[in-house]
Every structure is written in structure tokens, then in C-alpha cells.
């Protein structure tokens, strides 16, 4: 993409709503300042606090004189990352919106870069890569270039990982995250991708993604297994036919994770349901979900967790190479 494309003045100066979900961590200040210091300034900044006591308010009190900042406490939805994000979505008035977790930092030009591409190319979803805060490595899969991305690319795992995304608010309508789930943004995001059909990937790192904070949602998935397994159950149920038509092997890969968390939650019947669904979607590989289900259910939970935690990265890499031939960067 030519640099002139990126630097062209943004037409109509649309408002962008930036949702910052928080549980009152001190890192919120750095996150907020990274948003306030954007080169693009027509912003609405919604800080949504998931603590009943309003833990974040004392941290940001001195910033609340900025009329762009809106501080709201989540009293409507079930506490957790999904419900708190919904609380932010309910309060947006911008033509576009994005989200930044309260321990991440966005680059000064992040919103301007994505908004320029969205308006110039008439895209409703535009996203760029991130780097982690430890080694500075890309956190999302990529192919080394700017490119259009179809919703099938997203469905089938061609783009997976952590990205910084801007979305046109009009496509959101009344769609929200499932607040019964722990994390699990995929259902809503893929629903929006399917609606628009195509978006755009910008091959730049526009956010620093924190991977070492022990309060991160991903680090609490085992503790919240009864809400985590639901992510996979609902996701695979809603898009089962799409997986069957476009990438049945991806269904198996995700179902294995769902089976794992179902077993940890004691939802053995659900684990078997995911196993059976996988066999139906991709019968040639029936042995993979069957063996994995038996492993997760028969062996002691402590052993299964230890095995998964120790070998999950290697296991996922080997599984992906087996299923897809290691095609992703």
C-alpha cells in the first residue's frame, strides 16, 4: 500500500469510540494516556469499570475533566470480560469503535492509520498487528503484506491471534458478547465478519499487547472453566455448517479445546457432544477427537491440566501442521 494512501487527510472527521474495559488496574493510566495521545483526536473514550466499588475512578479522576472521557460502571451485565465489554458497547456514539484492554498500549498513530484505510477503501472492519511487551514479536498470524481478508479467512484460522481492530458501528446493531462466557469474543467478531464479507489487514504493529499480566483473561480460563467451555460450545454450534463447508479441519482443532474445558468443568456430556459433532463434520479424522475426549475424561484432571499447560503450545503447533500443512506465518 502506498504511503500516500495512509497519510491522506481523513474525510468528514468521524468520531471514533474507544472502549477501555477495566478492573481498576494501575496500568489503566498508561493505556488511557496512549489513547489521549493519538494523532487522531475526534474520540469518545469509554472507560467501563467491572468492579462494583468503582475501583478505577480514583485512578482516572484527574482525567475526567476531558469531555471526551465517559466513565461507566457495569451494573447491567454479568461480571466478566464479555459483560464489561457489552457495557462499553451500550455507550458508544461514534461512527467507528475499537477496544483497548487496560494493560495494553496503542501506538500514537494507531487510530488514524486504521481509520484512513477504512474510509479510503470503504471497509467496515480494518485491523493491524500487535507486538508483545516481552520480546516485541508479532502476536497475530500474518503473510508479510497488507491485504484484503475475507470472513472465510477468519473462520478458517488464516488470521488468528491478537490484533488491533477498528469497526464501523452501524454493522454492530444489537449484537453483543455472551456475558455468560468467560472471554470468547469470537462469536460476535465472526458474526460481524460474516455480515460484511471482507475487511482489510494492515501489516503494521499498532498495539503493544501485554502477555505477562497474571490478571489477563487467558490466565484465568482454567479457574473459570465452567464459563470458558461455553465459548466453544456456542461458537462451534453457530458456525458448524460454515466450518463443514469451508474448513472442517478447523472445526476439529477448536473442538479439541472445547472438549478440554468441558472436561475440566465436569461437563462430560458436552465433551462427548463436541466429539460427535467433530466426527460428523470431518469423519476421516474421527480418531483425533475420540482419543482426545477419552484422554480428558478418563485421566485425573490434575494430570490433564499439567499435560495441557506443558505441551499445549507444541501440541497446537503439531496439530496445526498435521491439519493444515503448516501454511501460516
C-alpha positions in Angstrom: 0.0 0.0 0.0 1.4 3.4 -0.9 2.3 5.8 1.9 0.1 8.5 0.3 -2.9 6.3 0.8 -2.2 6.2 4.5 -1.4 9.9 5.0 -4.3 11.3 3.2 -6.4 13.6 5.4 -9.4 11.7 6.9 -12.7 12.8 5.3 -15.5 14.1 7.5 -13.6 13.6 10.7 -15.8 10.9 12.1 -15.9 10.2 15.8 -14.2 7.0 17.0 -15.4 5.4 20.2 -12.6 3.8 22.2 -13.7 1.3 24.8 -11.3 0.6 27.7 -12.7 -2.3 29.8 -11.0 -2.3 33.2 -11.0 -3.8 36.7 -9.1 -0.9 38.1 -5.5 -2.0 37.4 -2.9 0.7 37.7 -1.8 0.0 34.2 -5.1 1.7 33.1 -3.3 5.1 33.3 -0.7 4.2 30.7 -3.5 2.7 28.5 -5.6 5.8 28.8 -2.7 8.1 28.1 -1.8 6.2 24.9 -5.4 6.8 23.7 -5.3 10.5 24.7 -2.0 11.0 22.8 -3.4 9.7 19.5 -2.7 11.8 16.4 -6.4 11.5 15.6 -8.3 13.4 18.3 -12.0 13.2 17.5 -12.5 10.4 20.1 -15.0 9.3 22.6 -13.2 7.3 25.3 -15.5 5.0 27.3 -13.9 3.5 30.5 -16.1 0.7 31.6 -15.4 -0.5 35.2 -16.3 -4.1 36.1 -15.9 -3.5 39.8 -18.9 -2.8 42.0 -17.0 -0.4 44.1 -15.8 1.7 41.1 -12.1 0.8 41.7 -10.9 2.6 38.5 -12.4 6.0 39.3 -9.7 7.2 41.7 -7.0 6.3 39.2 -8.5 8.4 36.4 -10.2 11.2 38.4 -7.8 13.9 37.2 -8.6 12.9 33.5 -12.3 13.2 33.8 -12.3 16.9 33.1 -11.6 15.9 29.4 -15.1 16.0 27.8 -14.2 13.1 25.6 -14.0 10.7 28.5 -17.0 8.8 29.8 -16.7 6.7 32.9 -19.3 4.0 33.4 -19.7 1.1 35.8 -21.0 -2.3 34.6 -24.3 -2.9 36.6 -26.3 -4.4 33.7 -24.3 -7.4 32.6 -22.8 -10.4 34.4 -19.3 -9.5 35.7 -16.5 -10.7 33.4 -14.7 -9.5 30.3 -17.7 -10.1 27.9 -20.3 -8.4 30.1 -17.9 -5.4 30.7 -17.3 -5.0 27.0 -21.1 -5.1 26.4 -21.4 -2.2 28.9 -19.0 -0.3 26.8 -20.8 -1.1 23.5 -24.1 0.2 25.0 -22.5 3.6 25.5 -20.8 4.2 22.1 -22.0 7.1 19.9 -19.1 7.2 17.4 -19.3 6.2 13.8 -16.5 3.7 14.4 -15.4 1.9 17.6 -12.4 -0.1 18.9 -11.3 -1.7 22.2 -8.1 -1.5 24.2 -7.6 -3.6 27.3 -6.4 -1.7 30.4 -2.9 -3.2 30.3 -2.2 -2.6 26.6 -0.9 0.4 24.8 -1.7 1.7 21.3 0.8 3.5 19.1 0.3 7.3 18.7 -0.9 6.8 15.0 -2.9 3.7 15.6 -6.4 5.0 15.2 -5.5 7.4 12.3 -3.8 4.6 10.3 -6.8 2.2 10.6 -9.4 4.9 10.1 -7.7 6.1 6.9 -7.8 2.6 5.4 -11.4 2.1 6.5 -12.7 5.3 4.8 -10.5 5.2 1.8 -11.3 1.6 1.0 -14.8 1.6 2.3 -14.1 -1.2 4.7 -16.3 -1.8 7.8 -13.5 -3.8 9.5 -9.8 -2.9 9.4 -7.2 -4.5 11.6 -3.4 -4.3 12.2 -1.0 -6.5 14.1 0.4 -6.1 17.6 3.7 -6.9 19.3 4.0 -8.5 22.7 5.5 -6.5 25.6 8.3 -9.0 26.3 10.1 -9.9 23.0 8.4 -7.4 20.6 7.2 -10.2 18.4 4.0 -10.1 16.3 1.1 -11.6 18.2 -1.1 -12.3 15.2 -0.6 -14.5 12.2 0.4 -12.6 9.0 1.7 -13.0 5.5 4.1 -10.1 5.4 1.9 -7.7 3.5 -1.2 -5.5 3.5 -4.2 -7.4 2.1 -7.9 -7.8 1.9 -9.2 -10.5 4.2 -12.5 -12.5 3.8 -14.7 -13.7 6.6 -13.8 -17.3 5.5 -10.1 -16.4 6.1 -11.0 -15.5 9.6 -13.3 -18.6 10.1 -10.7 -21.0 8.9 -7.9 -19.6 11.1 -5.8 -17.9 8.4 -5.7 -14.9 10.7 -5.5 -15.8 14.4 -4.0 -14.1 17.4 -4.1 -10.7 18.9 -4.8 -7.7 16.6 -5.9 -4.0 16.9 -9.2 -3.6 15.2 -11.5 -0.7 14.2 -15.1 -1.5 13.2 -17.9 0.6 11.7 -20.6 1.0 14.4 -23.5 0.6 12.0 -22.8 -3.1 11.4 -23.0 -3.8 15.2 -26.7 -3.2 15.6 -28.0 -5.0 18.7 -25.3 -7.7 18.6 -23.4 -8.2 21.9 -21.0 -10.6 23.5 -22.4 -13.5 25.5 -21.8 -12.4 29.1 -22.3 -15.9 30.4 -19.0 -16.8 28.7 -15.5 -16.1 30.1 -13.7 -14.2 27.3 -14.7 -15.7 24.0 -15.1 -12.7 21.7 -15.0 -14.8 18.6 -18.8 -15.3 18.2 -19.5 -11.6 17.9 -16.4 -10.8 15.8 -17.1 -13.6 13.3 -20.8 -12.7 13.2 -19.7 -9.2 12.1 -17.1 -10.5 9.7 -19.7 -12.8 8.1 -22.1 -9.8 7.7 -19.6 -7.6 5.8 -17.8 -10.4 3.9 -14.5 -8.7 3.6 -12.2 -6.4 5.6 -8.6 -5.3 5.4 -5.3 -6.2 7.2 -2.7 -3.6 7.6 0.8 -5.2 8.2 2.0 -2.9 10.9 2.2 -3.2 14.7 -0.1 -0.6 16.2 -0.6 -2.0 19.7 1.7 -3.4 22.4 0.0 -6.4 23.8 0.7 -7.4 27.4 1.3 -11.1 27.8 2.8 -11.3 31.3 -0.1 -9.8 33.4 -1.4 -12.6 35.6 -4.8 -10.9 35.7 -5.3 -11.5 32.0 -8.5 -13.3 30.9 -6.5 -16.1 29.3 -4.7 -16.9 32.5 -8.0 -17.4 34.3 -9.6 -19.8 31.9 -8.9 -22.9 33.9 -10.3 -21.3 37.1 -13.4 -20.2 35.0 -13.7 -23.4 33.1 -17.5 -23.5 33.6 -17.8 -20.3 31.6 -14.8 -20.9 29.3 -16.1 -24.2 27.7 -19.3 -22.3 26.8 -17.4 -20.1 24.4 -16.5 -23.1 22.2 -19.9 -24.8 22.5 -21.8 -21.7 21.3 -19.1 -20.8 18.7 -19.0 -24.2 17.1 -22.8 -24.6 17.2 -23.4 -21.3 15.4 -20.8 -21.8 12.7 -20.9 -25.6 12.4 -22.3 -25.5 8.8 -19.8 -22.9 7.7 -16.9 -25.0 9.1 -18.3 -28.0 7.3 -18.5 -26.2 4.0 -15.2 -24.3 4.1 -12.7 -25.9 6.6 -13.9 -28.9 8.6 -10.4 -29.5 10.0 -10.6 -26.1 11.8 -13.8 -27.4 13.5 -11.8 -30.3 14.9 -9.0 -28.1 16.1 -11.3 -25.8 18.0 -13.5 -28.6 19.3 -10.4 -30.2 21.0 -10.0 -27.1 23.1 -13.7 -27.1 23.8 -13.6 -30.8 24.9 -10.7 -29.9 27.2 -12.5 -27.2 29.0 -15.8 -29.1 29.1 -14.0 -32.0 30.9 -12.4 -29.5 33.3 -15.9 -28.1 34.0 -17.3 -31.6 34.6 -19.5 -31.2 31.6 -18.7 -34.6 30.2 -21.9 -34.9 28.2 -21.0 -31.7 26.4 -17.5 -33.0 25.8 -19.0 -36.1 24.1 -21.3 -33.9 22.1 -18.4 -31.9 20.7 -16.6 -35.1 19.9 -19.6 -36.5 18.0 -20.0 -33.2 16.1 -16.3 -33.3 15.1 -16.7 -36.8 13.8 -19.7 -35.8 11.7 -18.0 -32.7 10.3 -14.8 -34.5 9.4 -15.3 -38.2 9.6 -11.8 -39.0 8.0 -10.2 -37.8 11.2 -12.6 -39.4 13.6 -9.8 -40.9 15.8 -8.4 -37.5 16.9 -11.5 -36.1 18.8 -12.3 -39.6 20.1 -8.9 -40.2 21.6 -8.6 -36.7 23.0 -12.1 -36.9 24.6 -11.2 -40.2 26.3 -7.8 -38.7 27.5 -9.5 -35.7 29.0 -12.3 -37.6 30.7 -10.6 -40.8 32.0 -7.4 -39.4 33.4 -7.3 -37.2 36.5 -8.0 -33.5 36.0 -4.7 -32.5 37.6 -2.7 -34.6 35.1 -4.8 -33.4 32.1 -4.2 -29.8 33.2 -0.5 -30.3 33.7 -0.2 -32.0 30.3 -2.1 -29.3 28.5 -0.2 -26.5 30.2 3.2 -28.1 29.5 2.5 -29.2 25.9 -0.3 -27.1 24.7 1.8 -24.8 22.5 3.7 -27.7 21.0 0.5 -29.7 20.7 -1.3 -26.9 18.9 1.6 -26.3 16.5 1.9 -30.0 15.6 -1.8 -30.3 15.3 -2.0 -27.3 13.0 0.8 -28.7 10.8 -0.9 -32.0 10.7 -4.3 -30.5 9.8 -3.2 -27.6 7.6 0.4 -28.4 6.4 2.0 -25.5 8.4 1.0 -22.9 5.9 0.8 -19.9 8.3 3.5 -17.4 9.3 
